[in-house]
Amino acid sequence: METLKNKVAVVTGGNSGIGYATAVELKAAGAKVIITGRRKEAIETAARELGVTGFVADQSSLADIEHLVERVKDEFGKVDILFINAGILGGGAIAEATEETFDSVIGVNFKGAYFTLSRFIPLLNDGSSVVFLSSNTASMSAANSSIYSSTKAALNSVMKIAAVELAPRRIRVNAVSPGPIATEILNKQGLTEEQLEGLKEWIIGRVPLQQMGRAGDVGKMVVQLSGEASSFITGAEFLMDGGMSL
Ligand code: NAP
């Protein structure tokens, strides 16, 4: 059913994984979708496959965010759904942290997400839906995850404050916090095939439902949160982690 017919939706980090799957769901629900990503070729391929608009933008760069907002404004005028999804993994033990990893993970996951919301606010129609892609790690305390998990905890805080600030315009702001979802993110960690399989097995062993989640299910949740049936939901975080954080 086209519950989002003619709505304009922006998905940051839409060339793979959860962003890509969410673009599929938003389009199926009738929205006009714009995806972003850093890699030109990947964004062009994804945009072509999906039949959506693709813009190259590094979400960790304020200049790129502002340029993106200008391009969306010129081509689409206004935005109804903003899915702030672009993110990277990274970290390690606190004792061994490097400034480079700290800056790159905070730069995309927190600074980038924060300024994406900030600069898109003037373009959001009243009654819009903003969804942050957070993580169940924001409310867990796993060793070696301090930088990544902190960025997601920070997003949850911004999400609630934004929900209050934007409520007068009936703009709703929520967060989805997945547990392990089968996407390309783990493949980007430079692990061997064997290490990757071992890691996946270890992760699944920690999930009560004994499986990785599906990116498409996260996409369906974003569609649900952006539709009429969610008109009284704001400032809420939705865990989708197979019980991992229980
Ligand atoms: P993914 O397949 O690696 O997708 C990440 C997307 O973000 C890609 O499209 C990537 O595009 C984009 N991206 C990364 N840095 C960017 C930047 N600086 N500017 C613009 N785009 C950028 O991973 P995913 O699993 O779908 O991750 C999506 C989000 O879900 C992330 O925020 C992640 O933290 C969160 N999450 C994932 C899981 C999981 O288990 N998969 C669990 C909880 C939360 P480029 O490659 O072109 O940069």
Residues whose N, C-alpha, C, O or C-beta is under 5 A from the ligand:
A	BS01	NAP	G13 G14 N15 S16 G17 I18 G19 T36 G37 R38 R39 A57 D58 Q59 S60 N85 A86 G87 I88 V108 L133 S134 S135 P178 G179 P180 I181 T183 E184 I185
